[in-house]
Amino acid sequence: MDIVKNIFEIRKEKGITQEVIADALCVDTSVVSNIEKGKRELKVSELEIIANSLGVDLLYLITYPYVYEKKTKGEVEKTPKVTLQIELEDSVKADVIKLALGDRVLEIKNK
């Protein structure tokens, strides 16, 4: 994870100049250039300002190029449904199902 690299990539991708970020930070463009070159440490307090000037969420600066969706409080993740299809001889079907699933109630669809 290289936040400085991410900032540079997002800035270039969006066609935003160093000047725009410098104005948002109230610094000279040389400061932004030095940040991008690794010659100046990036302050934590500057991250939100930079994210806003790039028009992205702060989390995106960290996770770029991946986008993570924020879940609202109480939102439940849905359990995916899985379909398994196995072709077996009639003589072993019942034994394999019991072995794999135990005594659980099953809905078996014959095709």
N, C-alpha and C positions, 0 to 999 in steps of 0.2 A: 504494500500500500504506500503510494507516494503521492501525498496530497498536492505537493507543489507541481508535480508532473501532470496530475489531473486538472489542476487549475489552468495550466498552460494549454493542455489539449482541449478543454472545454472552451477556453477563450478563443483559440484558433478556429475551432469548429463553428462557433457562433459569429465569427468575424468581429470580435470585440477587441479594441486596441488596449495596449497597456495604459494609455492615457485615461481611458474610462475608469479603470480600476484605481489608478493613481488619484484621480479626482475624488472617487468615493472614499479613499483612505486619507485624503488630504495630505498627500505626499507627492514628491516629484516622480516622474516616470522612471528615473534611474533606480529608485527604490524598488519598484515593481520588477524591473529588469534584474536587479540583484537578487530578489526573492526567487525569480524563475531560474536563475543561474546557480542558485544554491550559495550565493555569497552573503546572503542575509537571512537570518532565521525568521520564519513566519510566526507572528504572534497569534495566540489563540483568539484574542479579541478581534483580530483582523479577519478571521475566517468567515464570520457571518456577514461582514461588510462586503467581502469579496463574493460570497455566494449571492447576495442580493444584487450586486453589480453585474453578475453573470446571468441573473434571472433563473437561478436554480436553488434547490433546497440544500441546506448545509450538509445533510446526509449524503447527497449526491456527490459532493466534493470528495467524500471519503470512499464511496462505493463505485465511482465511475470506473468503467463504462456500464456497470450493472445498475439497474433501477430496482429499489426495494419499495414495496407499497406499505404504507403505514396502516396498521389495523386500528380501528376505533376500539375503545375500551368495551369489553364485553362481546366483541365480535368472535364468533366461534369458527374455527377452521372446519370445513366440511370433510367428512371421511370419504375418500374416493371409493367407487364401486369397482370391484375386480371380477372379471369373468375368466374362468379357467376351463379349458376344454381338453379333455383327455379321452382318447379312444382306447377302450379296454375290451377284453373278451368278457362275455356275460358271466362266466364262472368266477371272475376275480373282482368285478365291479364293486360289490357290496363290501368285500374285505378291504379294498383300497380306500374307499370312502370312509369306512370306520377308522382305519389307520390314520388317515390324513386329518379327519375332522372330529374324531371321537364321537361322543354321544350328542353333539349339538343338533338342533332341529335344522333340517336342510330342505331347500326347495330344489328338486332335481327335475331338470327339463330333458326329456328324451327327444332326440332328433333322429 
